[in-house]
Amino acid sequence: MMTDQTADLILRRQKSVPSAIANMNPVFIESGSNANVRGLDGKTYIDFASGIGVNNLGNTHPEVVRAIRDQAGKFVHACFHVLMYEPYVALAEKLNALVPVTGTPKTMLANSGAEAVENAVKIARSYTRKRAVICFDNAFHGRTMLTMTMTSKIRPNKTDTGAWAPGIFRVHFPYCFRCPWNLTPDSCKMACGESYFEKYVFKFLVDPDDTAAIILEPVQGEGGFIPVPPGYLEQLRAVCDRHHIVLIFDEIQSGFGRTSKMFAADHFNVKPDIMTLAKSMGGGLPISAVTGNGKIMDSVAAGGLGGTYGGNPVACAAALAVLDVFDTEDILDRAVTLGEVIRERFRAFKKQFDCIGDVRGLGAMQAIEIVKGAGSMEPDGEKAGRFIRACRDRGLLILACGTFKNNIRMLMPLTIEPEMLEKGLDIMEQAFSDIS
Ligand SMILES: Cc1ncc(COP(=O)(O)O)c(C=O)c1O
């Protein structure tokens, strides 16, 4: 039952905030601590959503809160273009040491994921003096005009809001469960790889001599938690090297331990030229980064990058604290265990419930794909919606993803207590029973 206070707030929100700012839960948050959320309705929830993969260290991690307080007590804004400050440089140095990119890295800071992607494209265009950008089916890169164009899903992401940015070309992503060529991983000989680019994309879609960048999420997030198959990135790297194309990995959702390594790229023996980062980096504060090969990053004219708020000092302090906590609390080791526990339970769910078509992921970035029934390949977004509501009724916040909203994704804090995790997974099992 919704309380009067929540009902009143929902009414106020409806009158004051556009309906396009969608909302998944009729809950107003009162407080959050690690993987626990308390609503103004007095109910507590286990949080498997983390504000869409932002609270990888949980809500209000004490070290992050302390860093925010300390920095806010000194100065909250200066604008790096006007007055420089050490936390910006320290964060750039830390990221340069961590992020696996080609060459000697440099980092620029911005505010949101979309802004990082916009800048990555600008930099790639400036370096190559070429214009076209290749992106993928199921990609999500943001909601600004350029990143919306690069985002794959049409409804609601692009409904009535074109015209779209020019020079963007979309190709098939290696979504093995729904192979665009209808092949199986054992027999496909990587039909989506080098030969697809050389024999199809560069012949029928866009000339490689016009192509500045290929951008992809090594594990697609919003598109359905779809990891690239082993060997695929090597082929993309070869294509980019052959044609002087900048390879960009968008790790805004997959970065900072979500796949149980710092970055999804760390699972593969391939470095991009540029990586975009955001979400969990700031422990909840809005900050993003573009880390890339210094030669490429330095190709833009002075004053061509930046912005009033990019790399806000309080957000930098939070991000530095986040990176410290990764070391002091062995977050990546915990994320490995988390991924194993989730994976084992999901395999058991798949045997138990006919509506589970696929279980997949990398490390702790795991998902379940819901289909109409045993043996069916038809996505069932309606059933996924019922599942999510059943979870919420039982006290678990959880998110769907994918073009048909039929994938259930795991974005709990990597710091979740083992008993909370078990409780949340038990609720998932009960919710699958509810909807079956
Ligand atoms: C892979 C990826 N890129 C870019 C974005 C856009 O980030 P933001 O919402 O901070 O603009 C997202 C957001 O979900 C994302 O998952």
The ligand as an ORCA input file, in Angstrom:
! r2SCAN-3c Opt
* xyz 0 1
  C      27.382      2.202    -22.042
  C      26.763      3.529    -21.750
  N      27.195      4.615    -22.397
  C      26.689      5.840    -22.153
  C      25.672      6.023    -21.238
  C      25.114      7.396    -20.977
  O      25.475      7.820    -19.716
  P      24.701      9.063    -19.016
  O      23.321      8.575    -18.713
  O      25.517      9.356    -17.809
  O      24.713     10.164    -20.019
  C      25.185      4.904    -20.540
  C      24.083      5.046    -19.573
  O      23.410      4.127    -19.212
  C      25.740      3.634    -20.808
  O      25.302      2.536    -20.165
*
